[in-house]
Amino acid sequence: MAAGGSLGILIPPSTIFIIYGIMTKQSVGKLFMAGILLAVLFIVTIVVWTHLRPGLCVPAPKASLRERIALFLPGLMK
């Protein structure tokens, strides 16, 4: 939870990066790249951790392709 909460400020577009970059005279582009890298590393960590310890997460119920499409396009799939 703590990592997810702090990740919200890091993922672009983030005003915090722009303000921090201007105040500290750092490259805003490099800050955005660092935020993306950190997000990718969080994802990799979670994937590896759940593969090594499958009991840590509950598998989602299987859904058909039609059900998955209906989640994104509710008005079209009646």
C-alpha positions in Angstrom: 0.0 0.0 0.0 2.8 2.4 0.8 4.5 1.8 -2.5 1.3 2.2 -4.4 0.5 5.5 -2.7 3.8 7.0 -3.5 3.7 5.7 -7.0 0.7 7.9 -7.8 2.9 11.0 -7.7 5.5 9.5 -9.9 3.5 8.3 -12.9 3.5 11.0 -15.6 1.9 13.4 -16.2 2.8 14.6 -12.7 2.9 18.2 -11.6 5.1 17.2 -8.8 7.9 16.3 -11.3 7.5 19.6 -13.0 7.6 21.6 -9.8 10.5 19.6 -8.4 12.4 19.9 -11.7 12.0 23.6 -11.8 12.9 24.2 -8.2 16.0 22.0 -8.2 17.0 22.8 -11.8 16.8 19.2 -12.9 15.7 17.8 -16.2 12.0 17.2 -16.1 12.3 14.6 -18.9 14.8 12.6 -16.9 12.5 12.8 -13.9 9.6 11.4 -16.0 11.9 8.6 -17.3 12.9 7.8 -13.7 9.2 7.6 -12.8 8.4 5.2 -15.7 11.4 3.1 -14.8 10.3 2.9 -11.2 6.7 1.9 -12.2 8.2 -0.9 -14.5 10.4 -2.1 -11.6 7.3 -2.2 -9.3 5.4 -4.3 -11.9 8.4 -6.7 -12.4 8.7 -7.1 -8.6 5.0 -7.9 -8.2 5.1 -10.4 -11.1 8.1 -12.2 -9.8 6.9 -12.2 -6.2 3.5 -13.6 -7.1 5.1 -16.3 -9.3 7.3 -17.4 -6.4 4.5 -17.3 -3.9 1.2 -18.0 -5.7 -0.7 -18.0 -2.4 -0.2 -14.2 -2.0 -2.9 -13.4 -4.5 -6.2 -14.7 -5.5 -6.7 -15.7 -9.1 -9.3 -13.7 -11.0 -12.3 -15.7 -12.4 -11.9 -16.6 -16.1 -14.0 -14.5 -18.5 -14.7 -15.1 -22.2 -13.5 -12.7 -24.8 -17.1 -11.4 -25.3 -17.3 -10.6 -21.5 -14.0 -8.8 -21.6 -15.0 -6.7 -24.5 -18.4 -5.9 -22.8 -16.5 -4.5 -19.9 -14.9 -1.8 -22.1 -17.8 -1.3 -24.5 -21.0 -1.7 -22.4 -23.3 0.0 -24.8 -22.2 -2.1 -27.9 -22.6 -5.6 -26.4 -26.3 -6.0 -25.6 
